[in-house]
Amino acid sequence: MLTLLRLLACYGLACAVMVLLLGGLLFAQQFALIELWLRSGQPLAGALLTLLPGSLWNDLTGVADAAAHPEVRSFLALLLALGQWALLPAAGFYRVWYRS
């Protein structure tokens, strides 16, 4: 249980670092790099929107036909890209702080 708590703490810290990195990229106007970053979340977002029932997305977002809505797809891709890219620093944080 302690190991799971440590992993979640490292992942939360890594997510915060990724949000700060995204803010820094926005501030530096590196929109091409942000677009590449967002594209990394699009395949999983498309799979989730296709495989999970439409009523779940409608209830979750409050948008009619949410699975086909481009803003829902874009926001989900952003969250998934942030989550995917946060896994690498989270593993590094865990290794440095708890496995040395």
C-alpha atoms as a printed R data frame, in Angstrom:
    type eleno elety resid chain resno       x      y       z
1   ATOM     1    CA   MET     A     1   0.000  0.000   0.000
2   ATOM     2    CA   LEU     A     2   2.868  2.336   0.790
3   ATOM     3    CA   THR     A     3   4.428  1.595  -2.581
4   ATOM     4    CA   LEU     A     4   1.192  2.489  -4.370
5   ATOM     5    CA   LEU     A     5   0.945  5.725  -2.405
6   ATOM     6    CA   ARG     A     6   4.531  6.593  -3.324
7   ATOM     7    CA   LEU     A     7   3.878  5.853  -6.999
8   ATOM     8    CA   LEU     A     8   0.766  8.040  -6.979
9   ATOM     9    CA   ALA     A     9   2.654 10.870  -5.268
10  ATOM    10    CA   CYS     A    10   5.400 10.702  -7.896
11  ATOM    11    CA   TYR     A    11   2.814 10.613 -10.673
12  ATOM    12    CA   GLY     A    12   0.984 13.624  -9.211
13  ATOM    13    CA   LEU     A    13   4.244 15.563  -9.028
14  ATOM    14    CA   ALA     A    14   5.079 14.584 -12.597
15  ATOM    15    CA   CYS     A    15   1.617 15.730 -13.772
16  ATOM    16    CA   ALA     A    16   2.221 19.088 -12.099
17  ATOM    17    CA   VAL     A    17   5.611 19.339 -13.846
18  ATOM    18    CA   MET     A    18   3.967 18.557 -17.202
19  ATOM    19    CA   VAL     A    19   1.346 21.286 -16.683
20  ATOM    20    CA   LEU     A    20   4.129 23.756 -15.882
21  ATOM    21    CA   LEU     A    21   6.026 22.601 -18.967
22  ATOM    22    CA   LEU     A    22   2.918 23.101 -21.089
23  ATOM    23    CA   GLY     A    23   2.547 26.616 -19.651
24  ATOM    24    CA   GLY     A    24   6.179 27.323 -20.447
25  ATOM    25    CA   LEU     A    25   5.720 26.126 -24.019
26  ATOM    26    CA   LEU     A    26   2.655 28.339 -24.381
27  ATOM    27    CA   PHE     A    27   4.570 31.299 -22.969
28  ATOM    28    CA   ALA     A    28   7.462 30.626 -25.370
29  ATOM    29    CA   GLN     A    29   4.971 30.309 -28.264
30  ATOM    30    CA   GLN     A    30   6.178 26.831 -29.253
31  ATOM    31    CA   PHE     A    31   2.865 25.873 -30.827
32  ATOM    32    CA   ALA     A    32   4.349 23.345 -33.248
33  ATOM    33    CA   LEU     A    33   5.817 21.393 -30.342
34  ATOM    34    CA   ILE     A    34   2.526 21.597 -28.456
35  ATOM    35    CA   GLU     A    35   0.706 20.278 -31.529
36  ATOM    36    CA   LEU     A    36   3.068 17.281 -31.671
37  ATOM    37    CA   TRP     A    37   2.514 16.738 -27.962
38  ATOM    38    CA   LEU     A    38  -1.253 16.772 -28.435
39  ATOM    39    CA   ARG     A    39  -1.055 14.337 -31.330
40  ATOM    40    CA   SER     A    40   0.444 11.735 -28.996
41  ATOM    41    CA   GLY     A    41  -2.850 11.589 -27.100
42  ATOM    42    CA   GLN     A    42  -5.145 11.409 -30.120
43  ATOM    43    CA   PRO     A    43  -4.995  7.647 -30.809
44  ATOM    44    CA   LEU     A    44  -5.958  6.702 -27.256
45  ATOM    45    CA   ALA     A    45  -8.609  9.439 -27.130
46  ATOM    46    CA   GLY     A    46 -10.159  8.136 -30.339
47  ATOM    47    CA   ALA     A    47 -10.127  4.586 -29.004
48  ATOM    48    CA   LEU     A    48 -11.769  5.616 -25.733
49  ATOM    49    CA   LEU     A    49 -14.436  7.671 -27.499
50  ATOM    50    CA   THR     A    50 -15.188  4.759 -29.830
51  ATOM    51    CA   LEU     A    51 -15.092  1.870 -27.359
52  ATOM    52    CA   LEU     A    52 -16.840  3.381 -24.341
53  ATOM    53    CA   PRO     A    53 -20.608  3.857 -24.636
54  ATOM    54    CA   GLY     A    54 -21.926  7.182 -25.924
55  ATOM    55    CA   SER     A    55 -24.238  7.587 -22.932
56  ATOM    56    CA   LEU     A    56 -21.182  7.705 -20.656
57  ATOM    57    CA   TRP     A    57 -19.679 10.589 -22.625
58  ATOM    58    CA   ASN     A    58 -23.024 12.391 -22.825
59  ATOM    59    CA   ASP     A    59 -23.540 12.111 -19.057
60  ATOM    60    CA   LEU     A    60 -19.923 12.971 -18.288
61  ATOM    61    CA   THR     A    61 -19.701 16.064 -20.466
62  ATOM    62    CA   GLY     A    62 -23.295 17.198 -20.825
63  ATOM    63    CA   VAL     A    63 -22.759 17.588 -24.572
64  ATOM    64    CA   ALA     A    64 -25.117 15.921 -27.013
65  ATOM    65    CA   ASP     A    65 -23.275 13.335 -29.153
66  ATOM    66    CA   ALA     A    66 -20.087 13.944 -27.158
67  ATOM    67    CA   ALA     A    67 -18.150 11.148 -28.845
68  ATOM    68    CA   ALA     A    68 -18.322 12.995 -32.170
69  ATOM    69    CA   HIS     A    69 -17.798 16.478 -30.715
70  ATOM    70    CA   PRO     A    70 -14.377 17.889 -31.746
71  ATOM    71    CA   GLU     A    71 -13.848 19.894 -28.538
72  ATOM    72    CA   VAL     A    72 -14.441 16.831 -26.363
73  ATOM    73    CA   ARG     A    73 -12.001 14.837 -28.482
74  ATOM    74    CA   SER     A    74  -9.395 17.609 -28.307
75  ATOM    75    CA   PHE     A    75  -9.697 18.046 -24.535
76  ATOM    76    CA   LEU     A    76  -9.501 14.300 -23.950
77  ATOM    77    CA   ALA     A    77  -6.425 14.115 -26.197
78  ATOM    78    CA   LEU     A    78  -4.805 16.921 -24.160
79  ATOM    79    CA   LEU     A    79  -5.449 15.140 -20.863
80  ATOM    80    CA   LEU     A    80  -4.212 11.821 -22.194
81  ATOM    81    CA   ALA     A    81  -1.078 13.385 -23.687
82  ATOM    82    CA   LEU     A    82  -0.284 15.046 -20.366
83  ATOM    83    CA   GLY     A    83  -0.899 11.785 -18.546
84  ATOM    84    CA   GLN     A    84   1.216  9.735 -20.921
85  ATOM    85    CA   TRP     A    85   4.140 12.122 -20.849
86  ATOM    86    CA   ALA     A    86   3.950 12.334 -17.044
87  ATOM    87    CA   LEU     A    87   4.718  8.624 -16.758
88  ATOM    88    CA   LEU     A    88   8.393  9.096 -17.690
89  ATOM    89    CA   PRO     A    89   9.288 11.707 -15.053
90  ATOM    90    CA   ALA     A    90   7.160  9.831 -12.505
91  ATOM    91    CA   ALA     A    91   9.250  6.724 -13.019
92  ATOM    92    CA   GLY     A    92  12.391  8.824 -12.671
93  ATOM    93    CA   PHE     A    93  11.147 10.486  -9.469
94  ATOM    94    CA   TYR     A    94  10.279  7.117  -7.990
95  ATOM    95    CA   ARG     A    95  13.637  5.651  -8.896
96  ATOM    96    CA   VAL     A    96  15.597  8.583  -7.492
97  ATOM    97    CA   TRP     A    97  13.671  8.966  -4.246
98  ATOM    98    CA   TYR     A    98  12.607  5.459  -3.271
99  ATOM    99    CA   ARG     A    99  14.876  2.951  -5.004
100 ATOM   100    CA   SER     A   100  18.326  4.369  -4.287
